[in-house]
Amino acid sequence: MLFADPDYPHVVMSFTYRGFQLDLDQSEDQGLPLFSVWATYDRGCAVAVPGVYSRREAIYKAKRWVDQRLKTQPPTA
């Protein structure tokens, strides 16, 4: 499916947290800033935070997402 107006990533901040590269993306939803966070790590990448209206909340939830993954996934050799 092709979109007439695709939403390209607009990474406004990147940082490493506990071995995960976190990329904070900013877009708009009905005129309001919307933030999501992509997490890249040794097993691939995932959307850690699909969308929130606060940059601070996005960063907080991304760090909690990483913490949860590290609790539930066995360490790699």
C-alpha positions in Angstrom: 0.0 0.0 0.0 1.3 3.4 -0.9 0.5 6.5 1.2 0.0 9.9 -0.5 1.7 11.6 2.4 4.1 9.2 4.2 5.4 10.1 7.7 9.2 10.0 7.5 11.1 9.7 10.8 12.3 13.0 12.3 14.8 11.9 14.9 15.4 14.8 17.3 17.5 13.0 19.9 19.6 9.8 20.1 21.2 8.3 23.1 22.5 5.0 24.4 20.9 3.5 27.5 22.1 0.2 29.0 23.4 -1.0 25.6 20.3 0.0 23.6 20.5 2.9 21.0 17.3 4.9 21.6 16.1 7.3 18.8 13.4 9.8 19.8 11.2 10.7 16.8 9.0 13.8 16.7 5.9 14.1 14.5 2.5 15.8 14.7 -0.9 14.6 15.6 -3.7 17.1 15.0 -1.3 20.0 15.5 0.2 18.6 18.7 3.8 17.2 18.9 3.8 13.4 19.1 6.9 11.5 20.3 7.9 7.9 19.7 11.1 6.0 20.5 12.8 3.3 18.4 15.2 1.0 20.2 18.1 -0.7 18.4 20.0 -3.5 20.0 21.9 -6.7 19.3 18.7 -8.7 18.6 17.2 -6.1 16.2 15.1 -3.1 16.6 11.6 -2.3 18.0 9.3 0.6 18.7 9.8 1.0 22.5 7.2 3.9 22.7 4.6 4.1 20.0 3.5 7.6 20.7 3.1 10.1 23.6 2.6 13.8 23.7 5.6 14.6 26.0 9.3 14.3 25.2 10.0 13.6 28.9 7.4 10.9 29.0 8.7 9.3 25.9 12.3 9.1 27.3 11.0 7.8 30.6 8.9 5.1 29.0 11.8 4.1 26.6 14.1 3.6 29.6 11.4 1.5 31.4 11.0 -0.5 28.2 14.7 -1.3 28.1 14.7 -2.2 31.8 11.8 -4.6 31.3 13.6 -6.3 28.3 16.7 -6.8 30.3 14.7 -8.4 33.1 12.9 -10.8 30.9 15.6 -11.7 28.3 18.4 -14.0 29.2 21.9 -12.5 28.7 23.7 -13.2 25.4 27.1 -14.8 25.4 
